[in-house]
Amino acid sequence: MEKLLTVSIAAYNVELFLETTLHSLEGSTELLDKIEILIINDGSTDETVHIAEKWEKRYPDTYKVVTKENGGHGSTLNYAIQNARGKYLRMLDGDDWYDTDAFESFVRMLTHTNADLVLTPYKRIYVPDGHVEIVNRHSLQCNQEYIMSNGTFTLLENPHAAELTVKTSLLRKNRVRITEHCCYTDDMLVFFASLFSKTVIKYENNVYQYRIGIQGQSVSDEGRLHHWRDGSRVVKDILRETAPYICTYSQEKRQFVYRILCNTLSFQYNTLLLIEDIDKVKKMADELSKTIEYYNGEFSDYLMQHCIWKRFLENLLFLIPHQYLKDKRNAVVVFGAGKTGEKAVRVLLKENITVIAVLDNQEDKWGTECQGVPIVSPQNGILEKEALYFIAVLHGADTVQIQLRSMGIQDKDIVNPFSRER
């Protein structure tokens, strides 16, 4: 029996969460008749498979357990793409869940569309404090199908895997294959679904409930350090795969999917900032830039213009040390004592560059320290005429640059990776 929708669940050692996940999909008989739930046990060593099999026995026409050797999230998506019975496919991590009522309503709506790509809002559930954030993006009118043409791309933001439902046949027709033994591969699904879709519709159903803050989660600092190469690998594989044909798409569509890659790489560059070994970070950043340029020079230019975290990291690793030595600077002054400033100071100190002060406009920070460097008011921080001023303020960087100019600092002495004046 063909189904309307297949939900692909990546299940690896999720015994603590899987019961809640599977229960959230248990709706009316009408719903269960329309959906297929693939619980793909990715080599779990806990009770995951036994929990899954219990649900398969209860609803054998809806829940299906597949046990395979561990291959990572991408391998579960590859299985689903090849074996799903649903007209549409969407994913669900084994430690997340769906809002049951919203899901049932969504499936009913799905019967009335033939769009290639279907987007829905989702919720981020922050585990430590229970905070809930509704993520409702894209300036599309709900329940209205759009052709993926130039005007539509301006209405779309970077899709997230939690928002996305796509025609299974579209993925098969274009032979989409996701990188295995690698994290962050849901970005590949988003990229290819967005690239190949010709029509899109948005429904106002907060279906996906995305749990954030679980220990060891791939998006946690711990997980990012463990999988620090994976974001780069995802982008490299996408660029290599699409190099022969990406130029056949319109410039507007290329820039739309470039935004997705830019978002992936922003996460990757932020991950590199967590690594203590600066030589390793330099090597990785340099290799990544060369690979991107090799496969897609247009995207390389786009990335430099739009990926602020690439500019931030490369300014710290390459530009400032070069200027520091070439111009015989006495020191660097960092403007911004927040998390971004802390990252900047830490990297500069590891580069053996003298940071004499951190400037900040918040009076309550004056007299304290950032990575052992004194935080002072901007008026008291102009200590060295030959200093280089690095702006580490994510929001309002251009305003800070104007402030420095008003204090007599020339633009040649200011490095502003977050500037919008470019």
Rosetta blueprint (number, residue, H / E / L):
1 M L
2 E L
3 K E
4 L E
5 L E
6 T E
7 V E
8 S E
9 I E
10 A E
11 A E
12 Y L
13 N L
14 V L
15 E L
16 L L
17 F L
18 L H
19 E H
20 T H
21 T H
22 L H
23 H H
24 S L
25 L L
26 E L
27 G L
28 S L
29 T H
30 E H
31 L H
32 L H
33 D H
34 K H
35 I E
36 E E
37 I E
38 L E
39 I E
40 I E
41 N E
42 D E
43 G L
44 S L
45 T L
46 D L
47 E L
48 T H
49 V H
50 H H
51 I H
52 A H
53 E H
54 K H
55 W H
56 E H
57 K H
58 R H
59 Y L
60 P L
61 D L
62 T L
63 Y E
64 K E
65 V E
66 V E
67 T E
68 K E
69 E L
70 N L
71 G L
72 G L
73 H H
74 G H
75 S H
76 T H
77 L H
78 N H
79 Y H
80 A H
81 I H
82 Q H
83 N H
84 A L
85 R L
86 G E
87 K E
88 Y E
89 L E
90 R E
91 M E
92 L E
93 D E
94 G L
95 D L
96 D L
97 W E
98 Y E
99 D L
100 T H
101 D H
102 A H
103 F H
104 E H
105 S H
106 F H
107 V H
108 R H
109 M H
110 L H
111 T L
112 H L
113 T L
114 N L
115 A L
116 D L
117 L E
118 V E
119 L E
120 T L
121 P L
122 Y E
123 K E
124 R E
125 I E
126 Y E
127 V L
128 P L
129 D L
130 G L
131 H L
132 V E
133 E E
134 I E
135 V E
136 N L
137 R L
138 H L
139 S L
140 L L
141 Q L
142 C L
143 N L
144 Q L
145 E L
146 Y E
147 I E
148 M L
149 S L
150 N H
151 G H
152 T H
153 F H
154 T L
155 L L
156 L L
157 E L
158 N L
159 P L
160 H L
161 A H
162 A H
163 E H
164 L E
165 T E
166 V E
167 K E
168 T H
169 S H
170 L H
171 L H
172 R H
173 K H
174 N L
175 R L
176 V L
177 R L
178 I L
179 T L
180 E L
181 H L
182 C L
183 C L
184 Y L
185 T L
186 D H
187 D H
188 M H
189 L H
190 V H
191 F H
192 F H
193 A H
194 S H
195 L H
196 F H
197 S L
198 K L
199 T E
200 V E
201 I E
202 K E
203 Y L
204 E L
205 N L
206 N L
207 V L
208 Y E
209 Q E
210 Y E
211 R E
212 I E
213 G L
214 I L
215 Q L
216 G L
217 Q L
218 S L
219 V L
220 S L
221 D H
222 E H
223 G H
224 R H
225 L H
226 H H
227 H L
228 W L
229 R L
230 D H
231 G H
232 S H
233 R H
234 V H
235 V H
236 K H
237 D H
238 I H
239 L H
240 R H
241 E H
242 T H
243 A L
244 P L
245 Y L
246 I H
247 C H
248 T H
249 Y L
250 S L
251 Q H
252 E H
253 K H
254 R H
255 Q H
256 F H
257 V H
258 Y H
259 R H
260 I H
261 L H
262 C H
263 N H
264 T H
265 L H
266 S H
267 F H
268 Q H
269 Y H
270 N H
271 T H
272 L H
273 L L
274 L L
275 I L
276 E L
277 D L
278 I H
279 D H
280 K H
281 V H
282 K H
283 K H
284 M H
285 A H
286 D H
287 E H
288 L H
289 S H
290 K H
291 T H
292 I H
293 E H
294 Y H
295 Y H
296 N L
297 G H
298 E H
299 F H
300 S H
301 D H
302 Y H
303 L H
304 M H
305 Q H
306 H H
307 C L
308 I H
309 W H
310 K H
311 R H
312 F H
313 L H
314 E H
315 N H
316 L H
317 L H
318 F H
319 L H
320 I H
321 P H
322 H H
323 Q H
324 Y H
325 L H
326 K H
327 D L
328 K L
329 R L
330 N L
331 A L
332 V E
333 V E
334 V E
335 F E
336 G L
337 A L
338 G L
339 K H
340 T H
341 G H
342 E H
343 K H
344 A H
345 V H
346 R H
347 V H
348 L H
349 L H
350 K H
351 E L
352 N L
353 I L
354 T L
355 V E
356 I E
357 A E
358 V E
359 L E
360 D L
361 N L
362 Q L
363 E H
364 D H
365 K H
366 W L
367 G L
368 T L
369 E E
370 C E
371 Q L
372 G L
373 V E
374 P E
375 I E
376 V E
377 S L
378 P H
379 Q H
380 N H
381 G L
382 I L
383 L L
384 E L
385 K L
386 E L
387 A L
388 L E
389 Y E
390 F E
391 I E
392 A L
393 V L
394 L L
395 H L
396 G L
397 A H
398 D H
399 T H
400 V H
401 Q H
402 I H
403 Q H
404 L H
405 R H
406 S H
407 M L
408 G L
409 I L
410 Q L
411 D H
412 K H
413 D H
414 I E
415 V E
416 N L
417 P L
418 F L
419 S L
420 R L
421 E L
422 R L
